[in-house]
Every structure is written in C-alpha cells, then in structure tokens.
Amino acid sequence: MLELMTRYWWALLVRGLAAVIFSVLAFVLPGLTLQILVLMFGAYMLVDGAFRVVAAVGGRRSSIHWGLLLLHGLLGLALGIFTWVAPGVTVVALLAYIAAWAMMTGVLEIAAAVRLRDEIRGELWLGLSGLLSIAFGVLLLLYPAAGALTMVWMLGGYAMGFGVSMVVLGVRLRRMARAGGVQRRHRDDDMPAGAAPVA
C-alpha cells in the first residue's frame, strides 16, 4: 500500500488542495445558501473520487487494497454526481449521504494509517484526517437541521483540516519518492547509526 501511495503522492496533494480551496470559499463567501454550499462540496467529492479511482486503477497490480480504494472512489463520484443531478432531494438528505461518505472515508484512512505506522513517518496525518472525517460525519448526523452559518463552519472547518492533512502527507510521500522510494528508505533505516549507504 505504501508503494501505491508513494507513486500517487500527487493525487493526495491535489485532493488536499481541493479541500483547502473549498474551505476558503466557504469562509470568504458566508452569504452562500446551504444548497450552493452542498453543491460545492459535491464538486469536491467528484474531484476526490476521480483521483481515488485513478490511483486504484494505476495500482491494481501492486496493491491488494486497490479494490477497496476503487470502491471508495466510485462512491465519491456517485455521491458528487447525485448532489448535482437530484435537485429535488432535500438538503438534509444530501447531508446524510455526505455524513455516511465522510465516516467511511475516516474509517478507511485510520485503517491505512495503522497499516503504515511501521513504514512511514507522518502516518499520523493520515490518521488525523480520518478522525476529522468521522467527527464531521457524526456532527452532520447529530445536527442535520443546523443553521446555514453553522453548517458553513462545519463544512469549511472539516475541509480545511482534512485538506491540510492531505497536503502534508502528499509532500512527505513526494520526498520519499524523490529519495528513492520505499525500498531505499527501509535500507537506510536498517543501517547502524553513522554507517554509510552501500552503492
């Protein structure tokens, strides 16, 4: 799994930047209606889902977890499209779907962080994004009829925290990829202190 994430570090980075952009728009345009805000979040889910699908398909031969990643990406794509093509659905119903997506995202990211805890430094960022996703999903389920301003803060705050976590993780994985990838890092970590790498 680490090899897959390292190869597609740019997907994590783009997903993080998209979340940060959404968050900034939510905070600087407080006059947006909740319906417009949900549509914007749907657009983010489309971007997120598309990059998950690309990473899953590209890594299907190197990772046994690619099927789960593909399913998650397809779910994000479907939900993102749904927010745009089903205008008759109430905002509360859309928020319930978003909550389910966020909690699924959180569980998968925490599971990935646990699997990667012995392979990379900084897996805590992945775990943190997972915890934020679960907390966000729970809040949406507990307060589906919150006021528009409260919902703006909830959506914007979640997107900012998640986005920053993904950007930091993407940058770390990029450094690993440029340093020679997973195998080289393991060789260097296994060396005694002060030993020089063997060419």
LINZI-V593391 format. One record per run of one state. SS is the DSSP state (@ for helix, = for strand, . for the rest). FROM is the first residue (numbers start at 1). TO is the last residue. Records with the same first field share a line. If there is no record, write none. Layout:
SS=FROM-TO ; FROM-TO
This chain:
.=1-1 ; 8-8 ; 29-33 ; 59-65 ; 86-90 ; 116-122 ; 143-147 ; 179-180 ; 191-199
@=2-7 ; 9-28 ; 34-58 ; 66-85 ; 91-115 ; 123-142 ; 148-178 ; 181-190
